[in-house]
Amino acid sequence: MPGTRGAVPVPLHTNGGQRDQRDLTEEILEAVDQHEHVPTAEVFPSTPQDKIKAALDRLASRQMVEYETHDKEEVHLTEEGQAIADEGSHEYKVWDAVREAGRLSLKDPSLANASAKLGQGNAFKLKWIKKDGDALVSLADSVSDTTREQLQYAQEHRAFQDPKLLKDYSKRKLVNTQKVIAYVARKGPRWAKEMPVEVTDLTAEMIADGSWNTANFKPYNFKAKGTLGGEGVGGGTGALHPLNKVREEFRKIFFNMGFEEMPTARFVDSGFWNFDALYVPQQHPARDLQDTFYVSDPPEAGPPSADESMDIVLAEMDVDDDQDESDHPSSDPATRAKDTTARLDYQAYYDNVRAVHQDGKYGSIGYRYPYTDAETRRLVLRTHTTAISAYVLHRLSANPRPCRYFSIDRVFRNETVDATHLAEFHQIEGVIADYNLTLGGLQAFLKRFFRNIGVPDLKFKPAYNPYTEPSMEVFAWHEGLNKIVEIGNSGMFRPEMLLAMGLPENLRVYGFGLSLERPTMIKYGISNIRELLGHKVDLGFIESNPAVRLDRE
């Protein structure tokens, strides 16, 4: 049987006496049949506006009725305004009390409250009373309480006779306004006193017996809108944050240039990987509390060792690399990870790092200070993703070969938050390991890399980093700021760092990095970093901004 929709007999009152949706449409039809125009607010005063609107839309979609929408502002009395309309204004009450007493002391308790003091001021202005020594006396035998009369009129007519009064009474918090929507219904082109039966489904039986030719099909409403945030077509959709859009663009650039992405889930790391392995001395200012977030629970890390979860991910990446399969007979990543770890001596690596710092090694005189084991085990929120690079490069010593790695993830520093600095931000880092690399090669690579993100002309300036030598800051012209700005840092990792890992002497490593926030701010025209991250972010800005192409304006 085909689906139908139409008039179905139902009780006039259900659900405890409340009018249901079917009863309301029938009552609207009855009212429209008896009157040329039906103001719904007057005919159905107790029915909620949304119920009226739904019933009218149901009838209008069938062209049985038409309706017009009228909205207006109605005046409603506040609690104080209602009290004045019932009992009289503050100034009238003061005048009446003075008239009854004949002479009312200024210290009388009836004049002590705030409304009485306000009433005194107004009564003085209206010249209803005056001060006589330490008392009040009346100046009029009778008065007209205009305030009360005007509020009573507003209460009855939902408006003031003079529209200018609304601003004054609203300021005095005696009235407020409410927007009221009302409808006026009339007969439509396909008027009928009863809801016609409508067929919603076309069936094979209807086609066979020809009844579809005379059936009253329910029309489709192609203008119906879905609910914002609901399920299905028309519902709300998610939006990528600008940082994620720019991050994805950088990832594509790295992948196109032959890089592999390092696993970076280790937000908390030991002082060894974050500082010592990078040839950062234990007295360096970067390790002070005012620059670094230290973790108190647990109080310390163990000695340097393998990270199984990271090694498995790296082993999966190694499958695609060109290497001697006899070294890794198993294709299982976990087995390959264990095989690589077995060829790494973490204690020897730790001893080499200690020797480089304390006594000097590999042709370096070192820092020549007493190396403290406790400092290496302090846990920190990583201050740079180079801590991950150090772990990956040490793992490379089990099978030295040319490779390219990158990472884009969060780092943490104890910075004072301002328009350009946050305590948490994202670092983009790349490392390239190959034989007999030179500084000129690094400059050529950086020019190619930054050209891919729309920065064609670079300038280099010598710099100092504990773990790279030589080191260079990277600068470029900023059109918006009309000046040269620093956009990154770079260098060649020091022999003291790489040889301690067990890497061959002629295998050298480029390192370079920049923040993710700065190019994102430049690309989206953001001047304050707090508008990009944190509680001040405008969600409308997040949802409305398009995807980004770094190599295009």
N, C-alpha and C positions, 0 to 999 in steps of 0.2 A: 504494500500500500504506500502511495507517495506521501512524503511528509507534508503536513499542512499547518497553516497558522491562521487562526481566525477567532470568531466569537465563541467563547465557552462559558456556559452559565456558572456563576460562582456566587457565594453569599455576598451581600452588600458590605458586610463588616466581618473581618477576620482578624486574627492576631490581636485579640484583646480589644476589638473595636476600632483598630486603625484601618484606614482605607488602603487597600493594596493597589498595585499598579494597574490591574485590569479594571477595577472599579473606577479609578480616576479617569481613565480614557473614556469610559462609558458616560461618566458624569459630565465631562467636557463636551462630548457629543450632544448630550441632552441640553446643556446650557446654550450651546451654539445654535441648536435647533430652535430654541425659544427666543433668542435675542440676536440681533444683527451683529453686535459687537460685545464680546465678553471680556471685561477686565478681570483677569484671574486673581489679582490681589484682593479684590472686593468679593468675588464669588466664592473663592476658596481661601479665606484669610488664614486658616490654621494649617494649611498644607505647606510643607517646606518647598522653597523655590526650586531646588534641584529635582524634586518629584514632578512638579508642574512642567519643568523644561523637558524632562524625559518623556512624559506623556504627550506633550505637544509635538516633539520631534517624531515620535512614533506615528502620529496622525499626519503630520506634514510630509513625511517620507512617502505616504500613500496619496498625497494631494487631497486628502479629505478635509483638512483645515489649513488655513494660513494664519500666521501670527506675526505681530510686531513686538519688538523689544523696547521697553522704555526704562531707563535708569535715571535715578535722581538721588540727591543728597537729602536725607531726613535729619531733622534736629531731634536729639534725645537729651533729656535732662540728666545731669549727674546726680549723685546722692545729695550733694549740697544744694544743687539747683532744685531738686524735688522738695527738699525741706523748705526752701524759700517760697516755692509755689504753694505749699500747704499752710505755712505758718506766718509768712511775711519775711521781708528782707532784714538784714542785720541793722540797717539804719532805722527802719521802721520800729523794730523791737526796742532800740535804744530810745527813740523819741517817745514811744508808748510808755516805757518805764519812767522816763522823766516827767511825762504828763501826769501819770498816775501819782507819782510821789510829790509833784509840785516843785520840789527842789531835791535833787539826787546828788549825794556826796560822790566825789571822784574816787573815793576809796571803797565805794559800795561793792560787795562781792559780785553783784550781777554784771559789773563792768570789767571784771578781771580777766575774762577769757579772750582769746584772740579774735573771735568773731565780733565781740562787743567793741573791742578797740577799733576794728575795721569799720564797724557801724558808726562809731563816734565821728571818725574822720569824714565819712560820707554825709552824716547828718549836719556836721558843721558846714560842709560845702553847700548843702541844700538850704542852709539857714533855717533848719528846723529847731535847733537848740543853740545855746551859747553858754560860755563859761562865766559863772558869777562867783568870784572868789574861789573857794575850794569845792564848788558844787556846779551842777549843770541845771539849767532852767529851760523851759520850752519857749519857743518864739512863735509857734503856730498852734491854733486850736484844732485844726484838722489838716491832714496831709493826704496826698495821693501816692500810694506805694507803686510807683511805675515799674520798678524792677519785678515785683511779684506779678503785676498784670502782664508784662511782656513774657515772662516765663510761662504763665498759665496759657497765654495765646500760643506759644511755641509748643507746649505740651499737647494742646488740642489739635493744632493744624500742622504739626511737625515742621514748622518754618516760622520765621519772624516776618512781621509786616514790613519792616525795613531791613533788607538784606545786610546793610552795614552793621546792624547790631550783632550779627553772628560772630564777627571777629572779636568784638569786645567781650561778649559773654564766654566765648571759647577761651580767651586769654585769662578770664577770671575763673576758669574751670567749673563753670556752672552748666555748660552744655557741651556735647560733642556731636559729631555727625556720623551717620552711617549710610553707606551706599545701598540703595534698595533697587532691585531689579524686578520689574513687573512686565506682564505680557497682556496683549489684547488679541483675542482669537476671533476668527470669523470663518465662514464657510469657504472651502477651497473648490478648485475646478472639478474634482471627483467626489463631491460631497455625498455622504451616505450616513444614515443615522446609526447604522450598525457596522462593526468592523467586518469587512468581507473576508471570507475564507481564502487564504493564499497558499498556493502550492510552492514548495521550496525545492522539490526534487523532480527531475524528469526521469521517468522509469521506462523500461522496455515495454511494459504493459500499456502505458499511456501512448507510446508510439504505435503499438500494434492496433489498439482499438480507436485511435484517432482522437482520444479525449484531450490530448495535449493542445489541440487546435482551439479549444474553447476554455481551457483552464486559465485561472487567474494566477499567474506566476508572480511571486514576490520579487520586486525589482532589486537589483544589486545597488548597494551604496558605495560607489567608487570613491567618494570623497571622505569616507570615514577615516579617522586618524587613529593610529595606535597609541597606547599609553606610554608616555615617556618613562624609560627605565624598566618597562615590562619585557616579557618574553616575546620572541617571534619578530616578524617584520615590523619595523617602526619602533622597536624598543630601543632603550639606551645602549650605547656601545662604549667600549673602553677606548683609551687614547694613550699612546706612548709618550712618555716624558721627553722633552727636547734632548736631555742628556743621553737617553737611550737611542734616540734617532741619530745623534752625532756619533755615539759610540759604535753603532752598527755600521755607519759609513766608514769609520776608521778601520773596523775589522775587515771590511771588504777590501780596503786599500792594502792592508797587511797581507791578506790571503792572496791577493793578486800579485804581490811582490815575493811570494814564496815563503812566507812566515808560517809558523805553527803557534797556536795559542797555548800558553802555559796555564796549568791549573793554579788558581789563586785564592782558594777558599780559606787559607790560613791567615785570618785577621790578627790573631795573637801569635807572637813568635818570641823566640828567646833572644837575649842580647847577643848571643854568638852569631846567629844568622843575620840579625838586623844591623849589627855594628861590626863585631870582631872579624867576621869572614870578609867584610868589605874594607878591611884595613882602616877602620875608624878607631882611633885610640880611645882607651877607656876613660880618659880625662876630657874628651871632646865636649864642647858646650852643647852639642846636639843631644847628648845623653842626660842633660840636666832635667830636673822635674818641671821646670818652666817651659820646656820644649817638647817633652815626651810624656805620654800617658803610660804609667806603669800599672801592672796588675798585681793586686794583693792576695787574691785567692784563686788558684793555688799560689803559694809564695814564690816558687821557683820551678824551672824546667829541669829536665834531666840533661845528661851530656848529649852532644850532637849525635843523631842517629837517623836511620831511614824512616821516612813517612810512607807507610804502605799504600794509603789511598792515593797519594800523589804519584808514587812509583807506578801504580797500575795504569793511571791515566797516561803517564809518559810512555809506558811500555806499549800502549795501544797506538800512540803516535809513532813510535819507532818502527812499527810493522811496515809502514810505507817508505821508510828511509832505505837507502842503498847501503847494505852492510852484509857482512859474511854470515849467511844463514847457519853455518856450522857453529857460530858462537851462541846462537839461540835456536836450538833444534825444536823447541816447542812454540806453537802459535798462540798458546793461552797467555793472555796478558799478565795474570797473576804469577804464573811460572816464570815468564820472562823477567818480570820485576824482581823476583827473588834471585834469579840468576845474575842480574846486574848488580843487586845489592851485595851479593856474595863476593864480588870482585872489588868492592869499595872498602877501604879501611878508614872508618870514621875517627878512630883514636889517633891514627897517624896524621890525619888531616888536622885534628885538633892540636896535636903537638906542633905541627908545622906553623899553624896560625900563631900559637903561643910564642914560638921561636922568632917569627918575623916581627911580632910586636916588641918582645922583651929584649932580644939579643941581636936581631938582624939576621937575614938569610937570603940566599939567591942573589947575592951581590948588593943587598940593601943593608944599611946600618940599623934599620928599624927605628922604633921610638925610644928604646932604652929606658923602660920604666918597669916596675914590678907588676907583672901580669896577674890579675886576680881571677880565680875560677868562679867566685861568687857573682862577679859582675857579668860573666858570660851566661849565667843561668837565670838572670832576672827576666821576667816576662813583661813584654811591652805590646801595646797596640802598634802594629808595624807602622813605621814612619815613611816607608817607601816600599814599592813592590820589588825593588832590587834585592830584597831579602829572598824572594822566590827565585830571582835570576841566579843568585849565588848557589842555592840548592841545586838548581837544574844544571848549572855549569860544573859543579862538583860531580854530579852524576854522569856528566859527559866524559869524565876522565876514565870511566870504565870502557868506553869505546870512542876515543877522540875522532872527530870528523867535522867537516863543515856543516853548519846548521844555522837556522834563523828562528828566533823565538820572539814572541811579543806577549804583553799582558795589558789589560785595561781593568783596573779595579780600585777599590777604596783604600785610602791610607789616612792616618790620623796624626795630627800634631796639635800640641797645646798652644794654639794661636789665639790671639785676641780677635773676636769676631767683628768685622767691619764690612764696608761695601765690597771689598775685594778679597777677603780672607774668611775661611771657615775652619773649624777644628776638624772637619771631615771633608775630604774632597777625593777626586779620582785622578789617578796617575796613569798616563799612557807611557809604556816603556817598550823598547825594542833592543835586542842583543843579536849580534851577528858574529859567529865564530868561523874563522877560516885561516888558512895558512898565509903568512907573510903579508898581512894587511898593513896599510899605511894610513897616515893622517889625511893625505890627499884623497884617498879612496873614501874615507868617512865623509869628507866635505862633499864629494861628488854624489854619494848616496843621499845625504841629507837634502841636497838641492832637488834631487829627483823625488824624494818622499814628499817634501813640502810643496813641490809643484803639483802633486796629485791632490792636495787639499786647497789649491787655489792661492798659494803663496809663492810667486815666481822668483823673487829676488831676495837672497839671504845675505846677511852680514855675520861674520864670526869674530868673537872676541876671546882672547885667552882668559882662562878661569882656573880656579882651584877646586878639585874634589878629592877627598881622601883616597878614593878607590879608582880614579882614572888619572892618567898622565900620558900624553898631554890631555887637557880638558878645554872645552870651548863652550861659551854661551852663544846661543843662536838668536839673531835679531832679524826683524823684517819691518817693512814700512806698513803702518796702519793708516788706511785711508780715512777712517772715521775720526781718529784722534789727530791725524795729520802730523805724525811723528814716528820715529823708529821705536819699536817696543820689543822686549825680550819675549820669545815664544818657546824657548826650550833650552835644554842643556845636553851636553854630549861629551864624549871622550873615548879613550882607549883604556881598557882595564889594565891596572898596574901588574907587572910581573910578580910582585910580592903576593898579589891576590890569586893569580892564575896558577903559578908554579906550586904554591902551597896545596892546591887542589889535586895536583898530580897530572896536569895537562902538559903536553909537549911544549918546549920552549918556543917553537915557531908557530904554534897555534895561537893566534891573537884574537881579541874580541872587541868589537865596537859596542858601545852602549849609548843610548840616547833616550830622552824622555821629555814629556810636556804634560801639562794638566789637561783634563777633558773640559773643565769648566770654562777656561779662557776662550778657546775657539767657539764654544757654544754661545757664550755671551756676545762675542763679536758677530756671529752669524745671525743671532736673533735680536741684536740691538738692545741687549740688557746691560744696564750700567751698574746695578747693584746685585751682587751674587745672592743676597738673601731673597731676591725675587725669583731665583732659579731653584733654590733648595730651602726647605724649611717651612714653617707654618705660615709665612707670608705669601706663599705661592698662590697665584690666581688660577683656579681650576679652569676658568674660561680660556685663559692663555694656553694652558696645556692642551685643551681639547681642540682649539681652533688653529693651531700652527701646523703647517704642512710638513711633509718629510723634507729632509735637507740634502742638498748636493754640495759637498765642500769645494768641488772644482768649478762651481758656477755661482754667479751673483744671485 
